[in-house]
Amino acid sequence: MEQNKNTFELIYDVVRRIPRGKVAAYGQVAALAGNKRWARVVGYALHVNPDPEHIPCHRVVTKDGHVSPAFAFGGENRQISLLEAEGVAFRNGHVIMEVYQWDTPWL
């Protein structure tokens, strides 16, 4: 973890690395950013994302694959459409995590 970066910047650095067509869970992003207890902070950071075009916050979902009903950039339907446009599939209203979750074996 870089000492000169604040928590939100660390979170944004992780979110930028989520590949197109993959998703990450809030807790997964938190752990990669430096503290597995920051899952709620990840949500706060994404809600105020200063650059959604380059920080793909639509790729962050719950551990069960649910999108955010409070997605700050157009609501949950917009988040779903952005993910579907990248090839992410849904089953029973949530992302099929065993297929589309970003594989981060270093956790």
N, C-alpha and C positions, 0 to 999 in steps of 0.2 A: 504494500500500500504506500502510495507516494505521500510524503509529509506535507507537501505544499497544496494539495487538493482538498477541497471541502467534500463532505459526504455526498452531496448531490452530484458533484463533478465525477466522483468515483463511480457512482451509479450510472451516470450517462456514459462513461467510458465502457462499462460492461454492456449496456444496451446497444451501443454502436456496433459491438462485435457479434450480436445475434445474427446468424446468417438468414438471408432471405429464404422464406419457406420453412422456417423453424420458429419455435416459440420457447420462451423460458418462463419459469414460475417466479413469482415475486421473491420467494425465499432463496431460490437459486441465484437470482441477481444479487440479492443481499449478501449471500456467502461469497460470491465472486468479487463483490465490492469491498469485502473485508470484515463483515460482521453478519453472521447468519440470523441475528435478531433484528436486522434492519428491514424486514419484509414490509412492514407498514410504512417505513420511511421511503422505501422504493415507490410505493403508491403515491406518497406526497410529492416526491421528486418528479414522477411522471405526469402528475396532474398539472404541474407548472413548467413542463418541458419548454425550454426557450427556443428549441429548434426541431420541431417534429419531423421536418423533412430529412434531417440528418441523424436524429436520435429516434429510431423506430420504436416508439413506446407501444405501438399496437401489437408488437411481438411479445409483450409480457402479459401473462394470464395467471389465473390461480393454479395451484398444484393439481387441481382436478380438471383444468382446461377451460374453465369458465372465463369469458371476457368480462371486462368491467362495465357494469351498468352506468358508471359515471365517467366513461371514457371522455376525456376533456376535448377531444378533437372531432366531435360529431356524434357521440353516443355509441352504445354497444353495437347497433346495426352497422355503423361506419367501421368500427374495429373489425367486425366479422367480414365485411366486404373487402377491407384491406388485406386481411389474412387470406381469404379465398382467392383474391387476385394473385397472391404469391404461391398458390397451390396447396394451402393448408386446408385439410378437410375436417369436417365436424361430424360428430355422432351424438344424437340426442341433445343437441344444443351446445355441445362443448368440443373443444379441440381433442382429437385423438392423440393423447399425450405419448402413448407408447410408439407412435410413428413420427410425430412432429416435434417432440421436445428436443431442444438443443442438447447434444451429447457433450457434456463437460466432465470428462473422466478425472480431471484433476481435483474435483471436489471430494 
